[in-house]
Amino acid sequence: MGCGCLFGLLAALSPRLALILVWLFTDLVDRAWAGVIVPLLGLIFFPLATLMYVLAYRPSAGVSGVGWVLVAVGFAIDLSSTGALARSRRG
């Protein structure tokens, strides 16, 4: 299994941990955002969408095409997991 497969599995199981590892060991988060506030809020509220944005971002072009689809899918998964958590708390 390649490194990409292991990272994909980690991102699927724990997007927050994957985003923290990307932030600590690469410059991808710093390339995507100049400050710390937006990625930190993304880490807290929408970790998978933030991770997809960081991975899809290109310095010369930003995010385009399929990258936006990946960000939207990550956002939808974040929303659905938040909704499932709220539903389970209600009983």
Backbone as XML, in Angstrom:
<?xml version="1.0"?>
<chain id="A" units="angstrom">
  <residue number="1" name="MET">
    <atom name="N" x="0.840" y="-1.170" z="0.000"/>
    <atom name="CA" x="0.000" y="0.000" z="0.000"/>
    <atom name="C" x="0.886" y="1.235" z="0.000"/>
  </residue>
  <residue number="2" name="GLY">
    <atom name="N" x="0.586" y="2.173" z="-0.877"/>
    <atom name="CA" x="1.393" y="3.383" z="-0.967"/>
    <atom name="C" x="1.066" y="4.385" z="0.122"/>
  </residue>
  <residue number="3" name="CYS">
    <atom name="N" x="1.883" y="5.392" z="0.203"/>
    <atom name="CA" x="1.708" y="6.438" z="1.206"/>
    <atom name="C" x="0.389" y="7.190" z="0.991"/>
  </residue>
  <residue number="4" name="GLY">
    <atom name="N" x="0.017" y="7.400" z="-0.283"/>
    <atom name="CA" x="-1.237" y="8.083" z="-0.589"/>
    <atom name="C" x="-2.449" y="7.305" z="-0.116"/>
  </residue>
  <residue number="5" name="CYS">
    <atom name="N" x="-2.386" y="5.967" z="-0.237"/>
    <atom name="CA" x="-3.493" y="5.138" z="0.225"/>
    <atom name="C" x="-3.633" y="5.208" z="1.739"/>
  </residue>
  <residue number="6" name="LEU">
    <atom name="N" x="-2.517" y="5.185" z="2.433"/>
    <atom name="CA" x="-2.559" y="5.285" z="3.890"/>
    <atom name="C" x="-3.086" y="6.640" z="4.338"/>
  </residue>
  <residue number="7" name="PHE">
    <atom name="N" x="-2.667" y="7.704" z="3.647"/>
    <atom name="CA" x="-3.166" y="9.038" z="3.994"/>
    <atom name="C" x="-4.656" y="9.148" z="3.701"/>
  </residue>
  <residue number="8" name="GLY">
    <atom name="N" x="-5.108" y="8.575" z="2.592"/>
    <atom name="CA" x="-6.537" y="8.584" z="2.268"/>
    <atom name="C" x="-7.359" y="7.857" z="3.314"/>
  </residue>
  <residue number="9" name="LEU">
    <atom name="N" x="-6.850" y="6.736" z="3.796"/>
    <atom name="CA" x="-7.529" y="6.002" z="4.853"/>
    <atom name="C" x="-7.563" y="6.820" z="6.142"/>
  </residue>
  <residue number="10" name="LEU">
    <atom name="N" x="-6.466" y="7.467" z="6.473"/>
    <atom name="CA" x="-6.416" y="8.328" z="7.652"/>
    <atom name="C" x="-7.392" y="9.486" z="7.520"/>
  </residue>
  <residue number="11" name="ALA">
    <atom name="N" x="-7.446" y="10.091" z="6.341"/>
    <atom name="CA" x="-8.361" y="11.215" z="6.121"/>
    <atom name="C" x="-9.820" y="10.769" z="6.228"/>
  </residue>
  <residue number="12" name="ALA">
    <atom name="N" x="-10.120" y="9.558" z="5.774"/>
    <atom name="CA" x="-11.485" y="9.053" z="5.867"/>
    <atom name="C" x="-11.867" y="8.743" z="7.312"/>
  </residue>
  <residue number="13" name="LEU">
    <atom name="N" x="-10.931" y="8.231" z="8.076"/>
    <atom name="CA" x="-11.218" y="7.869" z="9.460"/>
    <atom name="C" x="-11.161" y="9.058" z="10.411"/>
  </residue>
  <residue number="14" name="SER">
    <atom name="N" x="-10.225" y="9.960" z="10.186"/>
    <atom name="CA" x="-10.061" y="11.109" z="11.072"/>
    <atom name="C" x="-9.535" y="12.309" z="10.289"/>
  </residue>
  <residue number="15" name="PRO">
    <atom name="N" x="-10.439" y="13.078" z="9.671"/>
    <atom name="CA" x="-9.977" y="14.216" z="8.882"/>
    <atom name="C" x="-9.267" y="15.279" z="9.715"/>
  </residue>
  <residue number="16" name="ARG">
    <atom name="N" x="-9.639" y="15.420" z="10.970"/>
    <atom name="CA" x="-8.949" y="16.407" z="11.812"/>
    <atom name="C" x="-7.484" y="16.025" z="12.018"/>
  </residue>
  <residue number="17" name="LEU">
    <atom name="N" x="-7.234" y="14.758" z="12.311"/>
    <atom name="CA" x="-5.863" y="14.309" z="12.491"/>
    <atom name="C" x="-5.078" y="14.441" z="11.187"/>
  </residue>
  <residue number="18" name="ALA">
    <atom name="N" x="-5.701" y="14.100" z="10.067"/>
    <atom name="CA" x="-5.031" y="14.221" z="8.767"/>
    <atom name="C" x="-4.683" y="15.683" z="8.481"/>
  </residue>
  <residue number="19" name="LEU">
    <atom name="N" x="-5.610" y="16.602" z="8.767"/>
    <atom name="CA" x="-5.346" y="18.017" z="8.531"/>
    <atom name="C" x="-4.236" y="18.533" z="9.448"/>
  </residue>
  <residue number="20" name="ILE">
    <atom name="N" x="-4.221" y="18.100" z="10.691"/>
    <atom name="CA" x="-3.158" y="18.507" z="11.607"/>
    <atom name="C" x="-1.806" y="18.004" z="11.105"/>
  </residue>
  <residue number="21" name="LEU">
    <atom name="N" x="-1.759" y="16.766" z="10.630"/>
    <atom name="CA" x="-0.497" y="16.223" z="10.114"/>
    <atom name="C" x="-0.039" y="16.962" z="8.867"/>
  </residue>
  <residue number="22" name="VAL">
    <atom name="N" x="-0.976" y="17.292" z="7.985"/>
    <atom name="CA" x="-0.622" y="18.067" z="6.790"/>
    <atom name="C" x="-0.102" y="19.438" z="7.197"/>
  </residue>
  <residue number="23" name="TRP">
    <atom name="N" x="-0.733" y="20.046" z="8.183"/>
    <atom name="CA" x="-0.336" y="21.371" z="8.650"/>
    <atom name="C" x="1.065" y="21.340" z="9.280"/>
  </residue>
  <residue number="24" name="LEU">
    <atom name="N" x="1.350" y="20.290" z="10.050"/>
    <atom name="CA" x="2.631" y="20.208" z="10.744"/>
    <atom name="C" x="3.795" y="19.828" z="9.832"/>
  </residue>
  <residue number="25" name="PHE">
    <atom name="N" x="3.551" y="18.931" z="8.879"/>
    <atom name="CA" x="4.659" y="18.357" z="8.119"/>
    <atom name="C" x="4.788" y="18.847" z="6.681"/>
  </residue>
  <residue number="26" name="THR">
    <atom name="N" x="3.866" y="19.688" z="6.206"/>
    <atom name="CA" x="3.983" y="20.243" z="4.858"/>
    <atom name="C" x="3.685" y="21.735" z="4.910"/>
  </residue>
  <residue number="27" name="ASP">
    <atom name="N" x="3.859" y="22.410" z="3.786"/>
    <atom name="CA" x="3.507" y="23.828" z="3.702"/>
    <atom name="C" x="2.203" y="24.046" z="2.942"/>
  </residue>
  <residue number="28" name="LEU">
    <atom name="N" x="1.415" y="22.999" z="2.753"/>
    <atom name="CA" x="0.188" y="23.111" z="1.960"/>
    <atom name="C" x="-0.837" y="24.045" z="2.594"/>
  </residue>
  <residue number="29" name="VAL">
    <atom name="N" x="-0.990" y="23.990" z="3.904"/>
    <atom name="CA" x="-1.959" y="24.861" z="4.584"/>
    <atom name="C" x="-1.505" y="26.311" z="4.492"/>
  </residue>
  <residue number="30" name="ASP">
    <atom name="N" x="-0.232" y="26.559" z="4.653"/>
    <atom name="CA" x="0.293" y="27.923" z="4.560"/>
    <atom name="C" x="0.178" y="28.480" z="3.144"/>
  </residue>
  <residue number="31" name="ARG">
    <atom name="N" x="0.282" y="27.608" z="2.139"/>
    <atom name="CA" x="0.090" y="28.050" z="0.747"/>
    <atom name="C" x="-1.353" y="28.417" z="0.486"/>
  </residue>
  <residue number="32" name="ALA">
    <atom name="N" x="-2.284" y="27.662" z="1.054"/>
    <atom name="CA" x="-3.702" y="27.894" z="0.787"/>
    <atom name="C" x="-4.234" y="29.133" z="1.516"/>
  </residue>
  <residue number="33" name="TRP">
    <atom name="N" x="-3.755" y="29.381" z="2.721"/>
    <atom name="CA" x="-4.206" y="30.534" z="3.490"/>
    <atom name="C" x="-3.009" y="31.266" z="4.082"/>
  </residue>
  <residue number="34" name="ALA">
    <atom name="N" x="-3.087" y="32.588" z="4.091"/>
    <atom name="CA" x="-1.987" y="33.387" z="4.615"/>
    <atom name="C" x="-1.978" y="33.400" z="6.145"/>
  </residue>
  <residue number="35" name="GLY">
    <atom name="N" x="-3.135" y="33.332" z="6.769"/>
    <atom name="CA" x="-3.209" y="33.414" z="8.222"/>
    <atom name="C" x="-3.482" y="32.068" z="8.867"/>
  </residue>
  <residue number="36" name="VAL">
    <atom name="N" x="-3.791" y="32.127" z="10.157"/>
    <atom name="CA" x="-4.043" y="30.919" z="10.930"/>
    <atom name="C" x="-5.522" y="30.761" z="11.265"/>
  </residue>
  <residue number="37" name="ILE">
    <atom name="N" x="-6.277" y="31.843" z="11.259"/>
    <atom name="CA" x="-7.659" y="31.821" z="11.731"/>
    <atom name="C" x="-8.558" y="30.935" z="10.863"/>
  </residue>
  <residue number="38" name="VAL">
    <atom name="N" x="-8.531" y="31.106" z="9.557"/>
    <atom name="CA" x="-9.429" y="30.350" z="8.670"/>
    <atom name="C" x="-9.140" y="28.849" z="8.735"/>
  </residue>
  <residue number="39" name="PRO">
    <atom name="N" x="-7.879" y="28.409" z="8.633"/>
    <atom name="CA" x="-7.663" y="26.963" z="8.747"/>
    <atom name="C" x="-7.991" y="26.409" z="10.133"/>
  </residue>
  <residue number="40" name="LEU">
    <atom name="N" x="-7.807" y="27.215" z="11.174"/>
    <atom name="CA" x="-8.153" y="26.768" z="12.517"/>
    <atom name="C" x="-9.663" y="26.603" z="12.661"/>
  </residue>
  <residue number="41" name="LEU">
    <atom name="N" x="-10.431" y="27.563" z="12.134"/>
    <atom name="CA" x="-11.893" y="27.428" z="12.147"/>
    <atom name="C" x="-12.339" y="26.240" z="11.303"/>
  </residue>
  <residue number="42" name="GLY">
    <atom name="N" x="-11.672" y="26.039" z="10.168"/>
    <atom name="CA" x="-11.973" y="24.877" z="9.340"/>
    <atom name="C" x="-11.668" y="23.580" z="10.060"/>
  </residue>
  <residue number="43" name="LEU">
    <atom name="N" x="-10.591" y="23.542" z="10.807"/>
    <atom name="CA" x="-10.231" y="22.357" z="11.584"/>
    <atom name="C" x="-11.298" y="22.038" z="12.619"/>
  </residue>
  <residue number="44" name="ILE">
    <atom name="N" x="-11.877" y="23.067" z="13.210"/>
    <atom name="CA" x="-12.885" y="22.872" z="14.249"/>
    <atom name="C" x="-14.244" y="22.510" z="13.651"/>
  </residue>
  <residue number="45" name="PHE">
    <atom name="N" x="-14.698" y="23.252" z="12.638"/>
    <atom name="CA" x="-16.070" y="23.103" z="12.162"/>
    <atom name="C" x="-16.226" y="22.220" z="10.920"/>
  </residue>
  <residue number="46" name="PHE">
    <atom name="N" x="-15.346" y="22.321" z="9.943"/>
    <atom name="CA" x="-15.467" y="21.581" z="8.686"/>
    <atom name="C" x="-14.120" y="20.971" z="8.298"/>
  </residue>
  <residue number="47" name="PRO">
    <atom name="N" x="-13.664" y="19.965" z="9.033"/>
    <atom name="CA" x="-12.304" y="19.461" z="8.797"/>
    <atom name="C" x="-12.117" y="18.798" z="7.433"/>
  </residue>
  <residue number="48" name="LEU">
    <atom name="N" x="-13.079" y="18.037" z="6.956"/>
    <atom name="CA" x="-12.897" y="17.354" z="5.677"/>
    <atom name="C" x="-12.925" y="18.342" z="4.511"/>
  </residue>
  <residue number="49" name="ALA">
    <atom name="N" x="-13.823" y="19.310" z="4.553"/>
    <atom name="CA" x="-13.866" y="20.327" z="3.499"/>
    <atom name="C" x="-12.580" y="21.154" z="3.500"/>
  </residue>
  <residue number="50" name="THR">
    <atom name="N" x="-12.069" y="21.477" z="4.682"/>
    <atom name="CA" x="-10.823" y="22.227" z="4.781"/>
    <atom name="C" x="-9.655" y="21.409" z="4.238"/>
  </residue>
  <residue number="51" name="LEU">
    <atom name="N" x="-9.618" y="20.133" z="4.576"/>
    <atom name="CA" x="-8.564" y="19.261" z="4.073"/>
    <atom name="C" x="-8.635" y="19.146" z="2.550"/>
  </residue>
  <residue number="52" name="MET">
    <atom name="N" x="-9.831" y="18.996" z="1.996"/>
    <atom name="CA" x="-9.983" y="18.907" z="0.541"/>
    <atom name="C" x="-9.558" y="20.214" z="-0.135"/>
  </residue>
  <residue number="53" name="TYR">
    <atom name="N" x="-9.885" y="21.350" z="0.481"/>
    <atom name="CA" x="-9.469" y="22.636" z="-0.077"/>
    <atom name="C" x="-7.948" y="22.740" z="-0.100"/>
  </residue>
  <residue number="54" name="VAL">
    <atom name="N" x="-7.315" y="22.354" z="1.005"/>
    <atom name="CA" x="-5.848" y="22.420" z="1.091"/>
    <atom name="C" x="-5.212" y="21.529" z="0.034"/>
  </residue>
  <residue number="55" name="LEU">
    <atom name="N" x="-5.747" y="20.333" z="-0.156"/>
    <atom name="CA" x="-5.176" y="19.409" z="-1.126"/>
    <atom name="C" x="-5.451" y="19.821" z="-2.568"/>
  </residue>
  <residue number="56" name="ALA">
    <atom name="N" x="-6.568" y="20.515" z="-2.814"/>
    <atom name="CA" x="-6.932" y="20.916" z="-4.173"/>
    <atom name="C" x="-6.338" y="22.266" z="-4.573"/>
  </residue>
  <residue number="57" name="TYR">
    <atom name="N" x="-5.845" y="23.034" z="-3.623"/>
    <atom name="CA" x="-5.326" y="24.372" z="-3.901"/>
    <atom name="C" x="-4.010" y="24.309" z="-4.672"/>
  </residue>
  <residue number="58" name="ARG">
    <atom name="N" x="-3.914" y="25.129" z="-5.708"/>
    <atom name="CA" x="-2.681" y="25.289" z="-6.484"/>
    <atom name="C" x="-2.305" y="26.763" z="-6.459"/>
  </residue>
  <residue number="59" name="PRO">
    <atom name="N" x="-1.063" y="27.101" z="-6.143"/>
    <atom name="CA" x="-0.668" y="28.507" z="-6.014"/>
    <atom name="C" x="-0.925" y="29.342" z="-7.269"/>
  </residue>
  <residue number="60" name="SER">
    <atom name="N" x="-0.767" y="28.781" z="-8.444"/>
    <atom name="CA" x="-0.944" y="29.562" z="-9.665"/>
    <atom name="C" x="-2.403" y="29.731" z="-10.058"/>
  </residue>
  <residue number="61" name="ALA">
    <atom name="N" x="-3.255" y="28.782" z="-9.689"/>
    <atom name="CA" x="-4.638" y="28.816" z="-10.162"/>
    <atom name="C" x="-5.673" y="28.793" z="-9.050"/>
  </residue>
  <residue number="62" name="GLY">
    <atom name="N" x="-5.284" y="28.565" z="-7.822"/>
    <atom name="CA" x="-6.248" y="28.429" z="-6.739"/>
    <atom name="C" x="-6.939" y="27.082" z="-6.833"/>
  </residue>
  <residue number="63" name="VAL">
    <atom name="N" x="-8.198" y="27.048" z="-6.488"/>
    <atom name="CA" x="-8.999" y="25.824" z="-6.593"/>
    <atom name="C" x="-9.912" y="25.986" z="-7.795"/>
  </residue>
  <residue number="64" name="SER">
    <atom name="N" x="-9.943" y="24.984" z="-8.651"/>
    <atom name="CA" x="-10.808" y="25.069" z="-9.829"/>
    <atom name="C" x="-11.280" y="23.684" z="-10.221"/>
  </residue>
  <residue number="65" name="GLY">
    <atom name="N" x="-12.377" y="23.643" z="-10.962"/>
    <atom name="CA" x="-12.888" y="22.413" z="-11.542"/>
    <atom name="C" x="-13.184" y="21.323" z="-10.536"/>
  </residue>
  <residue number="66" name="VAL">
    <atom name="N" x="-12.496" y="20.202" z="-10.704"/>
    <atom name="CA" x="-12.715" y="19.032" z="-9.857"/>
    <atom name="C" x="-12.378" y="19.343" z="-8.400"/>
  </residue>
  <residue number="67" name="GLY">
    <atom name="N" x="-11.462" y="20.262" z="-8.172"/>
    <atom name="CA" x="-11.126" y="20.660" z="-6.808"/>
    <atom name="C" x="-12.317" y="21.184" z="-6.052"/>
  </residue>
  <residue number="68" name="TRP">
    <atom name="N" x="-13.144" y="21.999" z="-6.716"/>
    <atom name="CA" x="-14.349" y="22.515" z="-6.062"/>
    <atom name="C" x="-15.352" y="21.403" z="-5.796"/>
  </residue>
  <residue number="69" name="VAL">
    <atom name="N" x="-15.397" y="20.418" z="-6.670"/>
    <atom name="CA" x="-16.285" y="19.264" z="-6.440"/>
    <atom name="C" x="-15.831" y="18.519" z="-5.183"/>
  </residue>
  <residue number="70" name="LEU">
    <atom name="N" x="-14.525" y="18.317" z="-5.033"/>
    <atom name="CA" x="-14.009" y="17.641" z="-3.840"/>
    <atom name="C" x="-14.293" y="18.439" z="-2.571"/>
  </residue>
  <residue number="71" name="VAL">
    <atom name="N" x="-14.152" y="19.749" z="-2.640"/>
    <atom name="CA" x="-14.455" y="20.592" z="-1.483"/>
    <atom name="C" x="-15.948" y="20.501" z="-1.143"/>
  </residue>
  <residue number="72" name="ALA">
    <atom name="N" x="-16.809" y="20.513" z="-2.157"/>
    <atom name="CA" x="-18.253" y="20.408" z="-1.928"/>
    <atom name="C" x="-18.626" y="19.052" z="-1.330"/>
  </residue>
  <residue number="73" name="VAL">
    <atom name="N" x="-18.009" y="17.991" z="-1.811"/>
    <atom name="CA" x="-18.272" y="16.660" z="-1.247"/>
    <atom name="C" x="-17.802" y="16.613" z="0.210"/>
  </residue>
  <residue number="74" name="GLY">
    <atom name="N" x="-16.633" y="17.156" z="0.491"/>
    <atom name="CA" x="-16.146" y="17.217" z="1.873"/>
    <atom name="C" x="-17.073" y="18.021" z="2.767"/>
  </residue>
  <residue number="75" name="PHE">
    <atom name="N" x="-17.582" y="19.138" z="2.247"/>
    <atom name="CA" x="-18.520" y="19.970" z="3.000"/>
    <atom name="C" x="-19.820" y="19.206" z="3.276"/>
  </residue>
  <residue number="76" name="ALA">
    <atom name="N" x="-20.324" y="18.491" z="2.278"/>
    <atom name="CA" x="-21.556" y="17.714" z="2.450"/>
    <atom name="C" x="-21.353" y="16.606" z="3.486"/>
  </residue>
  <residue number="77" name="ILE">
    <atom name="N" x="-20.217" y="15.953" z="3.467"/>
    <atom name="CA" x="-19.938" y="14.907" z="4.456"/>
    <atom name="C" x="-19.814" y="15.519" z="5.852"/>
  </residue>
  <residue number="78" name="ASP">
    <atom name="N" x="-19.164" y="16.680" z="5.955"/>
    <atom name="CA" x="-19.078" y="17.366" z="7.254"/>
    <atom name="C" x="-20.466" y="17.714" z="7.780"/>
  </residue>
  <residue number="79" name="LEU">
    <atom name="N" x="-21.316" y="18.250" z="6.916"/>
    <atom name="CA" x="-22.678" y="18.603" z="7.335"/>
    <atom name="C" x="-23.481" y="17.374" z="7.729"/>
  </residue>
  <residue number="80" name="SER">
    <atom name="N" x="-23.350" y="16.297" z="6.972"/>
    <atom name="CA" x="-24.128" y="15.099" z="7.289"/>
    <atom name="C" x="-23.656" y="14.467" z="8.599"/>
  </residue>
  <residue number="81" name="SER">
    <atom name="N" x="-22.364" y="14.500" z="8.861"/>
    <atom name="CA" x="-21.889" y="13.939" z="10.127"/>
    <atom name="C" x="-22.316" y="14.808" z="11.305"/>
  </residue>
  <residue number="82" name="THR">
    <atom name="N" x="-22.356" y="16.121" z="11.110"/>
    <atom name="CA" x="-22.836" y="17.019" z="12.165"/>
    <atom name="C" x="-24.318" y="16.797" z="12.407"/>
  </residue>
  <residue number="83" name="GLY">
    <atom name="N" x="-25.087" y="16.618" z="11.343"/>
    <atom name="CA" x="-26.520" y="16.348" z="11.482"/>
    <atom name="C" x="-26.787" y="15.020" z="12.146"/>
  </residue>
  <residue number="84" name="ALA">
    <atom name="N" x="-26.009" y="14.002" z="11.826"/>
    <atom name="CA" x="-26.173" y="12.697" z="12.459"/>
    <atom name="C" x="-25.849" y="12.765" z="13.942"/>
  </residue>
  <residue number="85" name="LEU">
    <atom name="N" x="-24.826" y="13.537" z="14.286"/>
    <atom name="CA" x="-24.473" y="13.697" z="15.690"/>
    <atom name="C" x="-25.588" y="14.403" z="16.452"/>
  </residue>
  <residue number="86" name="ALA">
    <atom name="N" x="-26.155" y="15.465" z="15.875"/>
    <atom name="CA" x="-27.251" y="16.181" z="16.524"/>
    <atom name="C" x="-28.489" y="15.296" z="16.669"/>
  </residue>
  <residue number="87" name="ARG">
    <atom name="N" x="-28.762" y="14.490" z="15.650"/>
    <atom name="CA" x="-29.913" y="13.591" z="15.678"/>
    <atom name="C" x="-29.735" y="12.534" z="16.765"/>
  </residue>
  <residue number="88" name="SER">
    <atom name="N" x="-28.531" y="12.015" z="16.927"/>
    <atom name="CA" x="-28.303" y="10.987" z="17.954"/>
    <atom name="C" x="-28.392" y="11.563" z="19.366"/>
  </residue>
  <residue number="89" name="ARG">
    <atom name="N" x="-28.065" y="12.841" z="19.509"/>
    <atom name="CA" x="-28.155" y="13.476" z="20.833"/>
    <atom name="C" x="-29.612" y="13.718" z="21.253"/>
  </residue>
  <residue number="90" name="ARG">
    <atom name="N" x="-30.487" y="13.945" z="20.262"/>
    <atom name="CA" x="-31.890" y="14.206" z="20.567"/>
    <atom name="C" x="-32.604" y="12.935" z="21.022"/>
  </residue>
  <residue number="91" name="GLY">
    <atom name="N" x="-32.127" y="11.819" z="20.582"/>
    <atom name="CA" x="-32.730" y="10.567" z="21.039"/>
    <atom name="C" x="-33.358" y="9.879" z="19.973"/>
  </residue>
</chain>
